[in-house]
Amino acid sequence: MPLGDNCAVEHATATILVVEDSDPIRRLVCAMLSQSGFRCLEASDGAEALDLLRGPQQVRLVLTDIAMPNMSGDELACYLNREFPSLPILFMSGYAENPLVQAIRSTPIFVSKPFTSMSLTSSVRRALQEPWPGLNAWYSGLDC
């Protein structure tokens, strides 16, 4: 199979770590992604996400909510930036007044809630296809 086709197949079956504190939303997001052929791992907060990432799973993308208790999405991003700097991050949120949301809302590393299955899948595919320049290329305002 040509390299381009192989990459498309690899992206279509990639494992996505979904970090969302709301169980119903997390399950819905994983159902949307699974219908598009992606594999999903679920974490209810940043600490659980880090535990999963430090395990044997091969995660290709972290899709994280921003506003979460215990460890917010931006706190998680700081850890990811240090421990897994080449791992792409896609943020999601429905809180427009959040400073991180205001800074990244028009970038390809953000998807606004609520979203359709099509817009979510499109954002995930784009995040997997584009080279990850590191979080600081998109947002340098994190206090890590």
N, CA, C and O atoms as a GROMACS GRO file, in nm:
protein
  576
    1MET      N    1   0.085  -0.119   0.000
    1MET     CA    2   0.000   0.000   0.000
    1MET      C    3   0.089   0.124   0.000
    1MET      O    4   0.188   0.127   0.072
    2PRO      N    5   0.057   0.227  -0.079
    2PRO     CA    6   0.137   0.349  -0.079
    2PRO      C    7   0.139   0.415   0.059
    2PRO      O    8   0.047   0.399   0.138
    3LEU      N    9   0.246   0.489   0.084
    3LEU     CA   10   0.264   0.554   0.214
    3LEU      C   11   0.146   0.643   0.251
    3LEU      O   12   0.101   0.641   0.365
    4GLY      N   13   0.097   0.720   0.155
    4GLY     CA   14  -0.016   0.809   0.183
    4GLY      C   15  -0.138   0.733   0.230
    4GLY      O   16  -0.204   0.774   0.326
    5ASP      N   17  -0.169   0.620   0.163
    5ASP     CA   18  -0.284   0.539   0.203
    5ASP      C   19  -0.261   0.479   0.340
    5ASP      O   20  -0.353   0.473   0.422
    6ASN      N   21  -0.139   0.434   0.367
    6ASN     CA   22  -0.107   0.374   0.495
    6ASN      C   23  -0.124   0.476   0.607
    6ASN      O   24  -0.177   0.443   0.713
    7CYS      N   25  -0.080   0.599   0.584
    7CYS     CA   26  -0.096   0.704   0.684
    7CYS      C   27  -0.243   0.732   0.711
    7CYS      O   28  -0.283   0.753   0.826
    8ALA      N   29  -0.324   0.734   0.606
    8ALA     CA   30  -0.468   0.758   0.624
    8ALA      C   31  -0.531   0.648   0.708
    8ALA      O   32  -0.613   0.676   0.795
    9VAL      N   33  -0.493   0.523   0.682
    9VAL     CA   34  -0.547   0.412   0.760
    9VAL      C   35  -0.500   0.422   0.904
    9VAL      O   36  -0.578   0.401   0.997
   10GLU      N   37  -0.371   0.456   0.924
   10GLU     CA   38  -0.317   0.470   1.058
   10GLU      C   39  -0.390   0.579   1.135
   10GLU      O   40  -0.422   0.559   1.252
   11HIS      N   41  -0.418   0.692   1.072
   11HIS     CA   42  -0.491   0.800   1.139
   11HIS      C   43  -0.634   0.759   1.171
   11HIS      O   44  -0.686   0.792   1.278
   12ALA      N   45  -0.697   0.686   1.080
   12ALA     CA   46  -0.837   0.648   1.099
   12ALA      C   47  -0.854   0.553   1.217
   12ALA      O   48  -0.961   0.550   1.277
   13THR      N   49  -0.752   0.477   1.250
   13THR     CA   50  -0.763   0.382   1.361
   13THR      C   51  -0.682   0.425   1.482
   13THR      O   52  -0.658   0.345   1.572
   14ALA      N   53  -0.640   0.550   1.486
   14ALA     CA   54  -0.557   0.601   1.595
   14ALA      C   55  -0.631   0.594   1.728
   14ALA      O   56  -0.754   0.600   1.734
   15THR      N   57  -0.553   0.582   1.834
   15THR     CA   58  -0.610   0.584   1.969
   15THR      C   59  -0.608   0.727   2.020
   15THR      O   60  -0.505   0.794   2.022
   16ILE      N   61  -0.726   0.772   2.062
   16ILE     CA   62  -0.746   0.907   2.113
   16ILE      C   63  -0.776   0.896   2.262
   16ILE      O   64  -0.863   0.819   2.302
   17LEU      N   65  -0.706   0.972   2.344
   17LEU     CA   66  -0.736   0.979   2.487
   17LEU      C   67  -0.830   1.097   2.509
   17LEU      O   68  -0.793   1.212   2.487
   18VAL      N   69  -0.951   1.067   2.552
   18VAL     CA   70  -1.052   1.169   2.577
   18VAL      C   71  -1.056   1.198   2.727
   18VAL      O   72  -1.084   1.109   2.807
   19VAL      N   73  -1.028   1.323   2.762
   19VAL     CA   74  -1.023   1.365   2.902
   19VAL      C   75  -1.138   1.463   2.925
   19VAL      O   76  -1.135   1.576   2.876
   20GLU      N   77  -1.236   1.418   3.000
   20GLU     CA   78  -1.360   1.495   3.022
   20GLU      C   79  -1.419   1.451   3.154
   20GLU      O   80  -1.435   1.331   3.177
   21ASP      N   81  -1.451   1.546   3.242
   21ASP     CA   82  -1.502   1.511   3.374
   21ASP      C   83  -1.649   1.469   3.373
   21ASP      O   84  -1.693   1.400   3.466
   22SER      N   85  -1.725   1.506   3.274
   22SER     CA   86  -1.866   1.468   3.265
   22SER      C   87  -1.878   1.332   3.196
   22SER      O   88  -1.847   1.318   3.078
   23ASP      N   89  -1.922   1.232   3.272
   23ASP     CA   90  -1.934   1.096   3.216
   23ASP      C   91  -2.018   1.091   3.089
   23ASP      O   92  -1.975   1.032   2.990
   24PRO      N   93  -2.139   1.151   3.088
   24PRO     CA   94  -2.221   1.144   2.965
   24PRO      C   95  -2.154   1.210   2.844
   24PRO      O   96  -2.161   1.158   2.732
   25ILE      N   97  -2.088   1.322   2.866
   25ILE     CA   98  -2.021   1.390   2.754
   25ILE      C   99  -1.903   1.306   2.705
   25ILE      O  100  -1.883   1.290   2.585
   26ARG      N  101  -1.825   1.253   2.800
   26ARG     CA  102  -1.710   1.170   2.763
   26ARG      C  103  -1.755   1.048   2.682
   26ARG      O  104  -1.693   1.014   2.582
   27ARG      N  105  -1.860   0.983   2.726
   27ARG     CA  106  -1.911   0.866   2.653
   27ARG      C  107  -1.961   0.905   2.514
   27ARG      O  108  -1.938   0.832   2.417
   28LEU      N  109  -2.029   1.019   2.504
   28LEU     CA  110  -2.080   1.066   2.374
   28LEU      C  111  -1.964   1.097   2.279
   28LEU      O  112  -1.968   1.058   2.162
   29VAL      N  113  -1.862   1.166   2.329
   29VAL     CA  114  -1.746   1.199   2.246
   29VAL      C  115  -1.680   1.070   2.197
   29VAL      O  116  -1.645   1.059   2.080
   30CYS      N  117  -1.663   0.973   2.285
   30CYS     CA  118  -1.601   0.845   2.245
   30CYS      C  119  -1.689   0.771   2.145
   30CYS      O  120  -1.638   0.707   2.053
   31ALA      N  121  -1.819   0.778   2.161
   31ALA     CA  122  -1.909   0.713   2.065
   31ALA      C  123  -1.895   0.778   1.928
   31ALA      O  124  -1.892   0.709   1.826
   32MET      N  125  -1.887   0.911   1.924
   32MET     CA  126  -1.868   0.982   1.797
   32MET      C  127  -1.738   0.940   1.731
   32MET      O  128  -1.734   0.912   1.611
   33LEU      N  129  -1.631   0.936   1.808
   33LEU     CA  130  -1.501   0.900   1.753
   33LEU      C  131  -1.497   0.754   1.709
   33LEU      O  132  -1.440   0.721   1.605
   34SER      N  133  -1.557   0.667   1.788
   34SER     CA  134  -1.559   0.524   1.754
   34SER      C  135  -1.634   0.499   1.624
   34SER      O  136  -1.595   0.413   1.545
   35GLN      N  137  -1.742   0.573   1.601
   35GLN     CA  138  -1.818   0.558   1.477
   35GLN      C  139  -1.734   0.596   1.356
   35GLN      O  140  -1.762   0.552   1.244
   36SER      N  141  -1.632   0.678   1.377
   36SER     CA  142  -1.544   0.718   1.268
   36SER      C  143  -1.419   0.630   1.260
   36SER      O  144  -1.329   0.657   1.181
   37GLY      N  145  -1.414   0.524   1.341
   37GLY     CA  146  -1.305   0.428   1.333
   37GLY      C  147  -1.192   0.448   1.432
   37GLY      O  148  -1.097   0.370   1.434
   38PHE      N  149  -1.200   0.552   1.513
   38PHE     CA  150  -1.094   0.575   1.611
   38PHE      C  151  -1.115   0.485   1.733
   38PHE      O  152  -1.227   0.444   1.763
   39ARG      N  153  -1.004   0.455   1.801
   39ARG     CA  154  -1.012   0.386   1.930
   39ARG      C  155  -1.006   0.493   2.037
   39ARG      O  156  -0.940   0.595   2.021
   40CYS      N  157  -1.077   0.470   2.147
   40CYS     CA  158  -1.087   0.569   2.253
   40CYS      C  159  -1.040   0.512   2.386
   40CYS      O  160  -1.073   0.400   2.423
   41LEU      N  161  -0.962   0.592   2.457
   41LEU     CA  162  -0.935   0.570   2.598
   41LEU      C  163  -1.002   0.684   2.671
   41LEU      O  164  -1.010   0.796   2.619
   42GLU      N  165  -1.052   0.657   2.791
   42GLU     CA  166  -1.125   0.760   2.865
   42GLU      C  167  -1.059   0.791   2.997
   42GLU      O  168  -1.012   0.701   3.068
   43ALA      N  169  -1.056   0.920   3.030
   43ALA     CA  170  -1.007   0.965   3.160
   43ALA      C  171  -1.101   1.074   3.209
   43ALA      O  172  -1.146   1.159   3.132
   44SER      N  173  -1.130   1.072   3.339
   44SER     CA  174  -1.223   1.170   3.395
   44SER      C  175  -1.154   1.296   3.445
   44SER      O  176  -1.220   1.394   3.478
   45ASP      N  177  -1.021   1.294   3.450
   45ASP     CA  178  -0.946   1.415   3.487
   45ASP      C  179  -0.802   1.402   3.439
   45ASP      O  180  -0.761   1.299   3.386
   46GLY      N  181  -0.725   1.509   3.459
   46GLY     CA  182  -0.588   1.512   3.411
   46GLY      C  183  -0.498   1.408   3.476
   46GLY      O  184  -0.413   1.349   3.409
   47ALA      N  185  -0.517   1.383   3.605
   47ALA     CA  186  -0.433   1.285   3.674
   47ALA      C  187  -0.455   1.145   3.617
   47ALA      O  188  -0.359   1.071   3.594
   48GLU      N  189  -0.579   1.110   3.593
   48GLU     CA  190  -0.610   0.980   3.533
   48GLU      C  191  -0.552   0.972   3.391
   48GLU      O  192  -0.505   0.866   3.349
   49ALA      N  193  -0.557   1.081   3.318
   49ALA     CA  194  -0.501   1.085   3.182
   49ALA      C  195  -0.351   1.058   3.186
   49ALA      O  196  -0.300   0.980   3.106
   50LEU      N  197  -0.281   1.122   3.279
   50LEU     CA  198  -0.136   1.101   3.290
   50LEU      C  199  -0.104   0.956   3.324
   50LEU      O  200  -0.009   0.900   3.270
   51ASP      N  201  -0.183   0.896   3.413
   51ASP     CA  202  -0.162   0.754   3.445
   51ASP      C  203  -0.175   0.667   3.321
   51ASP      O  204  -0.094   0.577   3.300
   52LEU      N  205  -0.277   0.694   3.239
   52LEU     CA  206  -0.297   0.616   3.117
   52LEU      C  207  -0.182   0.638   3.018
   52LEU      O  208  -0.135   0.544   2.955
   53LEU      N  209  -0.138   0.762   3.006
   53LEU     CA  210  -0.030   0.793   2.912
   53LEU      C  211   0.104   0.731   2.954
   53LEU      O  212   0.188   0.702   2.870
   54ARG      N  213   0.122   0.713   3.082
   54ARG     CA  214   0.246   0.652   3.132
   54ARG      C  215   0.242   0.500   3.122
   54ARG      O  216   0.341   0.433   3.152
   55GLY      N  217   0.128   0.447   3.078
   55GLY     CA  218   0.112   0.303   3.062
   55GLY      C  219   0.152   0.257   2.923
   55GLY      O  220   0.217   0.331   2.848
   56PRO      N  221   0.113   0.135   2.887
   56PRO     CA  222   0.158   0.076   2.761
   56PRO      C  223   0.080   0.120   2.636
   56PRO      O  224   0.119   0.088   2.524
   57GLN      N  225  -0.029   0.193   2.655
   57GLN     CA  226  -0.112   0.232   2.541
   57GLN      C  227  -0.038   0.327   2.447
   57GLN      O  228   0.039   0.412   2.492
   58GLN      N  229  -0.061   0.312   2.319
   58GLN     CA  230  -0.003   0.400   2.217
   58GLN      C  231  -0.106   0.508   2.180
   58GLN      O  232  -0.187   0.487   2.090
   59VAL      N  233  -0.104   0.619   2.248
   59VAL     CA  234  -0.199   0.727   2.225
   59VAL      C  235  -0.142   0.822   2.120
   59VAL      O  236  -0.026   0.861   2.127
   60ARG      N  237  -0.225   0.857   2.022
   60ARG     CA  238  -0.181   0.947   1.914
   60ARG      C  239  -0.227   1.091   1.932
   60ARG      O  240  -0.172   1.182   1.871
   61LEU      N  241  -0.329   1.113   2.019
   61LEU     CA  242  -0.384   1.246   2.038
   61LEU      C  243  -0.454   1.251   2.173
   61LEU      O  244  -0.521   1.156   2.212
   62VAL      N  245  -0.440   1.364   2.243
   62VAL     CA  246  -0.516   1.388   2.366
   62VAL      C  247  -0.621   1.493   2.333
   62VAL      O  248  -0.589   1.604   2.289
   63LEU      N  249  -0.746   1.457   2.355
   63LEU     CA  250  -0.859   1.547   2.339
   63LEU      C  251  -0.908   1.579   2.479
   63LEU      O  252  -0.966   1.493   2.545
   64THR      N  253  -0.886   1.701   2.525
   64THR     CA  254  -0.916   1.733   2.665
   64THR      C  255  -1.008   1.853   2.680
   64THR      O  256  -0.998   1.952   2.609
   65ASP      N  257  -1.098   1.839   2.776
   65ASP     CA  258  -1.179   1.952   2.819
   65ASP      C  259  -1.085   2.049   2.890
   65ASP      O  260  -0.978   2.008   2.935
   66ILE      N  261  -1.122   2.173   2.900
   66ILE     CA  262  -1.038   2.271   2.968
   66ILE      C  263  -1.080   2.288   3.113
   66ILE      O  264  -0.996   2.284   3.203
   67ALA      N  265  -1.211   2.305   3.137
   67ALA     CA  266  -1.260   2.329   3.272
   67ALA      C  267  -1.296   2.196   3.338
   67ALA      O  268  -1.400   2.137   3.311
   68MET      N  269  -1.206   2.150   3.427
   68MET     CA  270  -1.230   2.024   3.499
   68MET      C  271  -1.180   2.042   3.642
   68MET      O  272  -1.088   2.119   3.667
   69PRO      N  273  -1.242   1.970   3.737
   69PRO     CA  274  -1.191   1.975   3.874
   69PRO      C  275  -1.062   1.893   3.886
   69PRO      O  276  -1.026   1.818   3.795
   70ASN      N  277  -0.994   1.907   3.995
   70ASN     CA  278  -0.870   1.835   4.028
   70ASN      C  279  -0.752   1.883   3.943
   70ASN      O  280  -0.658   1.941   3.997
   71MET      N  281  -0.756   1.860   3.812
   71MET     CA  282  -0.651   1.908   3.723
   71MET      C  283  -0.718   1.954   3.594
   71MET      O  284  -0.776   1.874   3.521
   72SER      N  285  -0.709   2.084   3.568
   72SER     CA  286  -0.774   2.140   3.449
   72SER      C  287  -0.701   2.098   3.323
   72SER      O  288  -0.590   2.044   3.328
   73GLY      N  289  -0.764   2.123   3.210
   73GLY     CA  290  -0.702   2.090   3.082
   73GLY      C  291  -0.574   2.166   3.057
   73GLY      O  292  -0.482   2.113   2.996
   74ASP      N  293  -0.567   2.292   3.102
   74ASP     CA  294  -0.444   2.366   3.082
   74ASP      C  295  -0.332   2.317   3.175
   74ASP      O  296  -0.215   2.320   3.137
   75GLU      N  297  -0.368   2.271   3.296
   75GLU     CA  298  -0.267   2.209   3.383
   75GLU      C  299  -0.217   2.078   3.321
   75GLU      O  300  -0.097   2.051   3.322
   76LEU      N  301  -0.309   2.000   3.269
   76LEU     CA  302  -0.271   1.876   3.200
   76LEU      C  303  -0.178   1.907   3.084
   76LEU      O  304  -0.080   1.837   3.062
   77ALA      N  305  -0.210   2.012   3.009
   77ALA     CA  306  -0.127   2.050   2.894
   77ALA      C  307   0.016   2.082   2.937
   77ALA      O  308   0.111   2.051   2.865
   78CYS      N  309   0.033   2.143   3.054
   78CYS     CA  310   0.168   2.172   3.105
   78CYS      C  311   0.246   2.042   3.126
   78CYS      O  312   0.362   2.031   3.087
   79TYR      N  313   0.181   1.944   3.188
   79TYR     CA  314   0.246   1.814   3.209
   79TYR      C  315   0.278   1.748   3.075
   79TYR      O  316   0.387   1.694   3.056
   80LEU      N  317   0.182   1.751   2.983
   80LEU     CA  318   0.203   1.689   2.852
   80LEU      C  319   0.317   1.757   2.779
   80LEU      O  320   0.397   1.691   2.713
   81ASN      N  321   0.324   1.889   2.789
   81ASN     CA  322   0.429   1.964   2.721
   81ASN      C  323   0.568   1.924   2.772
   81ASN      O  324   0.664   1.923   2.696
   82ARG      N  325   0.577   1.890   2.900
   82ARG     CA  326   0.705   1.848   2.959
   82ARG      C  327   0.735   1.701   2.933
   82ARG      O  328   0.846   1.666   2.892
   83GLU      N  329   0.637   1.614   2.958
   83GLU     CA  330   0.661   1.470   2.952
   83GLU      C  331   0.642   1.408   2.814
   83GLU      O  332   0.710   1.311   2.780
   84PHE      N  333   0.552   1.463   2.735
   84PHE     CA  334   0.520   1.408   2.603
   84PHE      C  335   0.512   1.522   2.501
   84PHE      O  336   0.406   1.545   2.444
   85PRO      N  337   0.621   1.593   2.477
   85PRO     CA  338   0.616   1.715   2.395
   85PRO      C  339   0.574   1.692   2.250
   85PRO      O  340   0.530   1.786   2.184
   86SER      N  341   0.585   1.571   2.200
   86SER     CA  342   0.545   1.547   2.061
   86SER      C  343   0.402   1.496   2.048
   86SER      O  344   0.355   1.470   1.937
   87LEU      N  345   0.332   1.481   2.161
   87LEU     CA  346   0.194   1.431   2.159
   87LEU      C  347   0.098   1.547   2.134
   87LEU      O  348   0.091   1.640   2.214
   88PRO      N  349   0.024   1.543   2.022
   88PRO     CA  350  -0.071   1.651   1.993
   88PRO      C  351  -0.183   1.661   2.096
   88PRO      O  352  -0.228   1.561   2.152
   89ILE      N  353  -0.226   1.784   2.119
   89ILE     CA  354  -0.336   1.812   2.212
   89ILE      C  355  -0.444   1.887   2.136
   89ILE      O  356  -0.415   1.980   2.060
   90LEU      N  357  -0.568   1.845   2.155
   90LEU     CA  358  -0.684   1.916   2.101
   90LEU      C  359  -0.771   1.951   2.220
   90LEU      O  360  -0.815   1.862   2.294
   91PHE      N  361  -0.798   2.079   2.240
   91PHE     CA  362  -0.878   2.125   2.352
   91PHE      C  363  -1.024   2.138   2.310
   91PHE      O  364  -1.055   2.167   2.195
   92MET      N  365  -1.114   2.116   2.408
   92MET     CA  366  -1.256   2.139   2.385
   92MET      C  367  -1.313   2.211   2.507
   92MET      O  368  -1.270   2.189   2.620
   93SER      N  369  -1.410   2.298   2.482
   93SER     CA  370  -1.475   2.369   2.592
   93SER      C  371  -1.600   2.438   2.543
   93SER      O  372  -1.615   2.470   2.425
   94GLY      N  373  -1.690   2.459   2.636
   94GLY     CA  374  -1.810   2.537   2.609
   94GLY      C  375  -1.809   2.668   2.684
   94GLY      O  376  -1.907   2.743   2.680
   95TYR      N  377  -1.698   2.698   2.752
   95TYR     CA  378  -1.686   2.820   2.832
   95TYR      C  379  -1.607   2.925   2.758
   95TYR      O  380  -1.484   2.926   2.763
   96ALA      N  381  -1.676   3.013   2.688
   96ALA     CA  382  -1.611   3.114   2.605
   96ALA      C  383  -1.532   3.215   2.685
   96ALA      O  384  -1.439   3.276   2.632
   97GLU      N  385  -1.566   3.235   2.812
   97GLU     CA  386  -1.497   3.337   2.892
   97GLU      C  387  -1.365   3.288   2.952
   97GLU      O  388  -1.291   3.369   3.010
   98ASN      N  389  -1.333   3.161   2.940
   98ASN     CA  390  -1.206   3.109   2.990
   98ASN      C  391  -1.090   3.173   2.913
   98ASN      O  392  -1.094   3.180   2.790
   99PRO      N  393  -0.986   3.221   2.982
   99PRO     CA  394  -0.873   3.288   2.914
   99PRO      C  395  -0.804   3.200   2.810
   99PRO      O  396  -0.766   3.248   2.703
  100LEU      N  397  -0.788   3.072   2.839
  100LEU     CA  398  -0.726   2.983   2.742
  100LEU      C  399  -0.814   2.970   2.618
  100LEU      O  400  -0.765   2.973   2.506
  101VAL      N  401  -0.945   2.956   2.639
  101VAL     CA  402  -1.039   2.946   2.527
  101VAL      C  403  -1.031   3.072   2.442
  101VAL      O  404  -1.027   3.064   2.319
  102GLN      N  405  -1.028   3.188   2.506
  102GLN     CA  406  -1.021   3.314   2.432
  102GLN      C  407  -0.894   3.321   2.347
  102GLN      O  408  -0.895   3.378   2.238
  103ALA      N  409  -0.786   3.265   2.397
  103ALA     CA  410  -0.658   3.271   2.326
  103ALA      C  411  -0.650   3.173   2.209
  103ALA      O  412  -0.584   3.201   2.109
  104ILE      N  413  -0.716   3.057   2.221
  104ILE     CA  414  -0.698   2.953   2.119
  104ILE      C  415  -0.822   2.922   2.037
  104ILE      O  416  -0.819   2.835   1.950
  105ARG      N  417  -0.933   2.992   2.062
  105ARG     CA  418  -1.059   2.955   1.998
  105ARG      C  419  -1.057   2.957   1.846
  105ARG      O  420  -1.135   2.885   1.783
  106SER      N  421  -0.970   3.034   1.786
  106SER     CA  422  -0.966   3.038   1.640
  106SER      C  423  -0.845   2.961   1.584
  106SER      O  424  -0.806   2.981   1.469
  107THR      N  425  -0.787   2.875   1.664
  107THR     CA  426  -0.674   2.794   1.618
  107THR      C  427  -0.721   2.651   1.592
  107THR      O  428  -0.830   2.613   1.635
  108PRO      N  429  -0.642   2.572   1.522
  108PRO     CA  430  -0.681   2.433   1.494
  108PRO      C  431  -0.666   2.340   1.614
  108PRO      O  432  -0.694   2.220   1.602
  109ILE      N  433  -0.624   2.391   1.730
  109ILE     CA  434  -0.611   2.304   1.847
  109ILE      C  435  -0.731   2.317   1.941
  109ILE      O  436  -0.725   2.277   2.057
  110PHE      N  437  -0.841   2.375   1.890
  110PHE     CA  438  -0.959   2.396   1.974
  110PHE      C  439  -1.085   2.359   1.898
  110PHE      O  440  -1.101   2.392   1.780
  111VAL      N  441  -1.176   2.291   1.969
  111VAL     CA  442  -1.310   2.264   1.916
  111VAL      C  443  -1.410   2.308   2.023
  111VAL      O  444  -1.400   2.271   2.140
  112SER      N  445  -1.507   2.387   1.980
  112SER     CA  446  -1.604   2.446   2.072
  112SER      C  447  -1.722   2.352   2.095
  112SER      O  448  -1.777   2.295   2.000
  113LYS      N  449  -1.760   2.337   2.222
  113LYS     CA  450  -1.880   2.260   2.256
  113LYS      C  451  -2.000   2.355   2.249
  113LYS      O  452  -1.986   2.474   2.280
  114PRO      N  453  -2.112   2.308   2.209
  114PRO     CA  454  -2.138   2.173   2.156
  114PRO      C  455  -2.087   2.161   2.012
  114PRO      O  456  -2.077   2.260   1.940
  115PHE      N  457  -2.055   2.040   1.974
  115PHE     CA  458  -2.007   2.015   1.838
  115PHE      C  459  -2.080   1.895   1.780
  115PHE      O  460  -2.137   1.814   1.854
  116THR      N  461  -2.079   1.887   1.649
  116THR     CA  462  -2.138   1.772   1.582
  116THR      C  463  -2.032   1.664   1.568
  116THR      O  464  -1.913   1.690   1.585
  117SER      N  465  -2.076   1.545   1.538
  117SER     CA  466  -1.983   1.435   1.515
  117SER      C  467  -1.890   1.469   1.399
  117SER      O  468  -1.771   1.440   1.403
  118MET      N  469  -1.945   1.531   1.296
  118MET     CA  470  -1.867   1.566   1.178
  118MET      C  471  -1.759   1.670   1.212
  118MET      O  472  -1.644   1.656   1.170
  119SER      N  473  -1.794   1.774   1.288
  119SER     CA  474  -1.694   1.876   1.321
  119SER      C  475  -1.588   1.821   1.416
  119SER      O  476  -1.470   1.857   1.404
  120LEU      N  477  -1.627   1.735   1.509
  120LEU     CA  478  -1.530   1.674   1.600
  120LEU      C  479  -1.433   1.586   1.522
  120LEU      O  480  -1.311   1.596   1.538
  121THR      N  481  -1.487   1.500   1.438
  121THR     CA  482  -1.404   1.409   1.359
  121THR      C  483  -1.310   1.486   1.268
  121THR      O  484  -1.194   1.449   1.253
  122SER      N  485  -1.359   1.592   1.208
  122SER     CA  486  -1.276   1.675   1.122
  122SER      C  487  -1.161   1.738   1.200
  122SER      O  488  -1.047   1.739   1.153
  123SER      N  489  -1.189   1.788   1.319
  123SER     CA  490  -1.086   1.850   1.403
  123SER      C  491  -0.981   1.747   1.446
  123SER      O  492  -0.862   1.776   1.448
  124VAL      N  493  -1.027   1.628   1.480
  124VAL     CA  494  -0.935   1.520   1.522
  124VAL      C  495  -0.847   1.478   1.404
  124VAL      O  496  -0.726   1.464   1.420
  125ARG      N  497  -0.907   1.459   1.289
  125ARG     CA  498  -0.828   1.419   1.171
  125ARG      C  499  -0.724   1.525   1.136
  125ARG      O  500  -0.609   1.492   1.106
  126ARG      N  501  -0.764   1.651   1.142
  126ARG     CA  502  -0.670   1.759   1.112
  126ARG      C  503  -0.555   1.759   1.213
  126ARG      O  504  -0.439   1.776   1.175
  127ALA      N  505  -0.587   1.739   1.341
  127ALA     CA  506  -0.483   1.736   1.445
  127ALA      C  507  -0.386   1.620   1.424
  127ALA      O  508  -0.267   1.632   1.454
  128LEU      N  509  -0.436   1.508   1.374
  128LEU     CA  510  -0.350   1.392   1.350
  128LEU      C  511  -0.265   1.408   1.224
  128LEU      O  512  -0.155   1.354   1.216
  129GLN      N  513  -0.316   1.480   1.127
  129GLN     CA  514  -0.246   1.492   0.998
  129GLN      C  515  -0.140   1.601   1.000
  129GLN      O  516  -0.038   1.590   0.932
  130GLU      N  517  -0.163   1.705   1.076
  130GLU     CA  518  -0.068   1.816   1.080
  130GLU      C  519   0.047   1.782   1.175
  130GLU      O  520   0.024   1.722   1.280
  131PRO      N  521   0.168   1.820   1.140
  131PRO     CA  522   0.279   1.801   1.234
  131PRO      C  523   0.253   1.884   1.360
  131PRO      O  524   0.208   1.998   1.351
  132TRP      N  525   0.280   1.828   1.477
  132TRP     CA  526   0.258   1.897   1.604
  132TRP      C  527   0.379   1.985   1.633
  132TRP      O  528   0.487   1.934   1.661
  133PRO      N  529   0.362   2.118   1.628
  133PRO     CA  530   0.475   2.207   1.650
  133PRO      C  531   0.504   2.231   1.798
  133PRO      O  532   0.597   2.304   1.832
  134GLY      N  533   0.426   2.169   1.884
  134GLY     CA  534   0.438   2.193   2.028
  134GLY      C  535   0.335   2.294   2.072
  134GLY      O  536   0.294   2.381   1.995
  135LEU      N  537   0.295   2.283   2.196
  135LEU     CA  538   0.190   2.369   2.250
  135LEU      C  539   0.229   2.516   2.243
  135LEU      O  540   0.144   2.602   2.216
  136ASN      N  541   0.355   2.547   2.267
  136ASN     CA  542   0.398   2.688   2.268
  136ASN      C  543   0.383   2.755   2.133
  136ASN      O  544   0.378   2.878   2.127
  137ALA      N  545   0.377   2.679   2.026
  137ALA     CA  546   0.356   2.738   1.894
  137ALA      C  547   0.215   2.797   1.882
  137ALA      O  548   0.193   2.891   1.807
  138TRP      N  549   0.121   2.741   1.957
  138TRP     CA  550  -0.017   2.789   1.952
  138TRP      C  551  -0.051   2.881   2.068
  138TRP      O  552  -0.130   2.975   2.053
  139TYR      N  553   0.009   2.853   2.183
  139TYR     CA  554  -0.028   2.930   2.301
  139TYR      C  555   0.088   2.930   2.400
  139TYR      O  556   0.128   2.825   2.450
  140SER      N  557   0.141   3.046   2.426
  140SER     CA  558   0.255   3.056   2.517
  140SER      C  559   0.214   3.112   2.652
  140SER      O  560   0.300   3.141   2.736
  141GLY      N  561   0.084   3.129   2.675
  141GLY     CA  562   0.037   3.191   2.798
  141GLY      C  563   0.018   3.098   2.916
  141GLY      O  564  -0.027   3.142   3.021
  142LEU      N  565   0.053   2.969   2.902
  142LEU     CA  566   0.039   2.878   3.014
  142LEU      C  567   0.150   2.904   3.114
  142LEU      O  568   0.266   2.923   3.077
  143ASP      N  569   0.113   2.904   3.240
  143ASP     CA  570   0.211   2.923   3.346
  143ASP      C  571   0.254   2.787   3.398
  143ASP      O  572   0.205   2.738   3.500
  144CYS      N  573   0.346   2.726   3.326
  144CYS     CA  574   0.390   2.590   3.359
  144CYS      C  575   0.517   2.591   3.442
  144CYS      O  576   0.568   2.486   3.479
   0.00000   0.00000   0.00000
